[in-house]
Amino acid sequence: MIENQYCSDNQHLTVSHLTVSQLTEQIRLNLENTFSFVCVEGEISNCRPASSGHLYFNLKDSGAKIDAVMFKNKLKYLNFEPKDGMLLRVRGSLSVYAPRGTYSIVCEEMEIAGAGEILAMLEKRKQKLAIEGLFDSEKKKELPRFPAVLGIISSPTGAAVHDILNIIKRRASGIKVIILPAPVQGDEAAPLIAARIKQANQWNLADVLIVGRGGGSLEDLLPFSEEEVVRAVAGSGIPVVSAVGHEIDWALCDFAADLRAPTPSAAAELVSENLILVPDFIQRTAADLSNVMQSRLEKARLLLKPFDIQDMEYRFRTILQPRLVRLDDAKEFLLKSVSDKCAVLRNKIQLTSAFIQAGNPLAVMERGFSVVTDSNGNVVRNASSVKTGDRLLIKPLKGKIGVEIKEISAE
């Protein structure tokens, strides 16, 4: 009998033989306990989304390959769509699948390699631009209800432009489309995208602009988060719809745009939404107007039915007579009120005139009073202010009298 030895956790297990299940279980315990947490970076390949919602794939580098799985309860939190060829960084644990005798990484987290640094950089840039007010909601412009010209800033050969053109042709063929070509990834993309936005504004080329591209990795979408593009979008006088990537993708120009669409196709639908509704709106409005007019005409017929030519004068008289009586009464009341008010004011004027006249100095002098002034022209109010020998001037109502003081009495 052959004796087998297996070492686990520094303890020796000696048995006569191991079954496949026993050996696999020992391997599973060692692997899963030893590698309960791993962080692995590699290129994704053989990506296989399952109908159950789980994602199966391989991670590989130049020298090796390992199976990996991400279950749907974790997959739903991803902000990008894993695709073959992406360089990923995953975190999770090793697990052994006993029926097949294989091991794989069960992924708890997944990010594009370098995405952590990129996201940190984007968050810092986002905060900076937000402080400058580039994302303020009060600066957002409304899209024109019926745009005549649509400008598309994207790669002319990309699927995004093709999708937009198909939707516009189907929903609103009357819209003129101008494509302003620009690369949508790489170092040259951001300057050209910003330049196209400025050119569209400089020459007033469109009523609304769609700026975007199809989906891609976080690095592929970076041009739409560059400062020069975000500033060009925020400073555009033409309303801008940002349509970068798929539903889960985002870029900083989304926050600066007047409207963010989850996909380029959705952007085309938003721009043409009002136009596609116009025929139905016109038909509904025409029907509503016709119904209202018919209803009012029918009501008018019912109201006029009891009237005839002989009865019209009597009916109008019964309507107008009470109002004419009220008008006459109001006129008489108004005239009496004005007359009474004038009498009161006239009496007040007379009393005020008498009061003013009583205080008139000339009226006092008419009763025999005179004004006495000294040689300096000062009015003499007290005998003590003059002395014997001074000359005084007496001013009666008419004329002047010059006198010399011979005697002064203090009484």
Order of alpha helices (4+ residues) and beta strands (2+ residues): beta-beta-alpha-beta-beta-beta-alpha-beta-beta-alpha-beta-alpha-beta-alpha-beta-alpha-beta-alpha-beta-alpha-alpha-alpha-alpha-beta-beta-beta
